[in-house]
Amino acid sequence: MERSNSISNVELVKEQIHLQNFCHLDAAQSQMILHWRNHPNVRRWLFNQQPISTEEHQQFLKRLQQDDRRKYWLLCVDGKELGVLNLHQLPTGRMEWGFHLNPHEMGRGIDLMYYALQYFFEVRKIKRIYGFVDYRNTTALLLHDFFALESLGYQWKVFGGMERCFALRAKSANNWDASLSLKDWKKSLLTSKVFMSRQRQLIGRYQSSIAELHSNRP
């Protein structure tokens, strides 16, 4: 895999859609992303749910300069900052990804998910990606279901002394239809109300089971 943190400042996905490498953020962009990351509606779903300081944020950005396996990008669409994508190549070669919206753009998760998958499969040519989602994050899980990400079960992880449960989801490039546009996906969403309602109920049952299991853990 190429040394992605030494590539150009901006990567074009399609016209008017680009990714700004975190290694090349200016001071204003860095502070904006720190504000997003510390926003309650964002950090409550992250692995590390604690607010971080400006100094901690700057140290994180410096570490990225030396890390070939971790990449973070600011996703911009039509000149507006939509959110953040990240990609981590594990020593095994497995590619794990994550994302979060600009907290002032909530409701545009389908846009961010579409551009992320398009970038990974059509631009980066990644064969398979994996991602963890907090089991309580119904909106993110529904997005994964809508885009047909495969469910690989649930895993318990410890962060900051707290044990939390995450759903593991995956998607392969051969299950990505490059002919579909974002407009096509949004049209499909309008006709998928019954499917999404069933998925919401299924997610709710899993959430209840996991919460009960967690309450009974020693």
N, C-alpha and C positions, 0 to 999 in steps of 0.2 A: 504493500500500500504506500502511496506517495506521502511525502512529508507535507501534509496539508496546511500546517501552520506557517509554511514559508511560501504559500501560493499567493496570488494577487489579492489585493485589498478587497475587491468585490467580485463575486461570482454571479454571472447572469444565469438565471433559470429560464426565463422567457422575457420578452420585452416588457419593461416596466416592473419586473419582479427580480430582485437581487438579494444576495446574502452578503452581509458585511461581517468579515472575520473579526472575532473579538480581539485578536492580536493587533488589530489596526483601528480600534475605536479611538475617537478623540475624547477629550475630557467631558464634554457635554453628553456624549452618547454613553460613556461609562457611568456617569451619575444617573442618567435616565434609567439604565438597566438595573442599577442598584436599587433605585426607587421601586421599579417593578418587582424585583426579587423580594423585597421586604414588604410588599403590599400584602395585607392579610388574606386576600382572595387568591394570591399566588402561592405564598410560602406554606400555607396550610396543607398543600398537596405535595410539597417537595420532600426529598429524603431528609434534609436538614430543615426543620421547621422554625429554627431560631433566627431572629433578625441578625444580620451581619453588619459590621461597621465598614466605613469607607476604607480603612486600613486593611481589613480582611479581604475586601473586594479587590483592592489593588494587588495584594499578595497573590490572590487567585489568578488574576490576569497575568501576572509575571510568570507564574508556574505554567500557564498555558503556552508561553513562548518556548518552553523547553520540553513540552509534552507532545510527541508525535501521534499519540493514540487518542487524545481527547481534542474535540473541536467544538467550538461554540460559534453560532452566527446570529446576527440580528437580521430578521427577515423583513424586508421592506417591499410594499406593494403600492404602485402608483405614487411613490414618494412618501408614503405613510408607514410608520413603524408598526408592524402587525404583531410581532412576538419574537421569541427566541427558540432556536433549534440547537440540539447538541447531539453529538455522536461519539461513542467510545468503542474503540477496538480492543477487546480483551486479549490476553496472551494466547488464548485458544483460537483466536481469529474471529470469534463471534462479535457481531456488530450490535451494540445496544444504543438506543436513541431515546430522546426525551424532548419535550417542548413545553412552553407555556406562553399564553397570550399576553400581550400588552393589557394590563388590567383596565385600561380605558377603551378596549376593543372587545370586551366580553360579548359573546354571541356570534363571534366569527371563527369559532373553532373549526368548522367545516372548511373554511378557506385555508387556515394554517395546516390542517391535516393533509389536504389535497396538495398544497405546494411542497410540503415536506416529503410525501411519498413520491411525488413527481421528481423532485430533486434527487432523492436517494436512488431511485430505480432508473430514471431516464438520463440523468446527468452523471451521477457518481457510478452508475452501473453496479450497485450493490445487489447481491443475489438474495440475501435474506436479512431482515432486521428484527430485533427483539426489543421489547419495552416493558417497563414495570409501571403499574398504575395503582395508587392507593385504592383499596377495595371499596372505600366509601365514596369515591369520586364518580358518581353516576354519570355525569355529563361526559367525562372522558371515556368511560367504558362504553357508553352508547355510540360515541364517535367511532371507536374501534370496531364495534359491531357493524355499524353502517358501512364502514370501509372494508368489511370482511376480514379483519385481523383474526388469526387463529388463537383460541384460548388454550393455554398450556397449564392451567391450574393456578394455584395460589402459593405464595411463599411468605414466610415470616422473616422479618429483618429487624435488627436492633439499631436504633439511631438515638444518640443522646440519652442512653439508658432506658429508652422506651421501645417496647416490642410492637411492631406494626405489621399489618398484613398487606401484601401487594398481589395484584393479578399480573401474571406474565402473559403477554400477547406477542404474536409474531406475524410477519407477512413476507411472502416470497415474491420476487420479481415476476415469476411466471404467472402469478395471480393478479398482476396489476395490468389494467387495460389502458394503455397509453392513448387510445383513440378518444377516451372520454374527457371532456373539458370540465372545468369547475361548474359551468352552467348546466352541463348534463347531470352532474352529481346533485346539484341543488334541485333540479327538476325531479330527479329520482326520489329525493327526500320527501317531496310533496306527495308522492304516491306510496310511501313506505310507512304510513302512520300505523297500520295494523302490526307490521313487523316490529317497529320501534316500540310499540306499546307492549308487545309480548316480551321483547328483550328487557324492557324496564322492569317488568314483573319478575323475570328470571333473575336479573341482577339483584332485585330487592330480596328475593328468597335466599340467594347466596349471602348477601350482606347480613341478613338476620341470623343465618346459620353460623357465620364466622364470628359475629358479635357474641353469640351465645357460647361458642367454643372458647373465645378469648376470655369471657367472664369466668369460665370454669377452669382456666389454666392455672397451675400452681404458681 
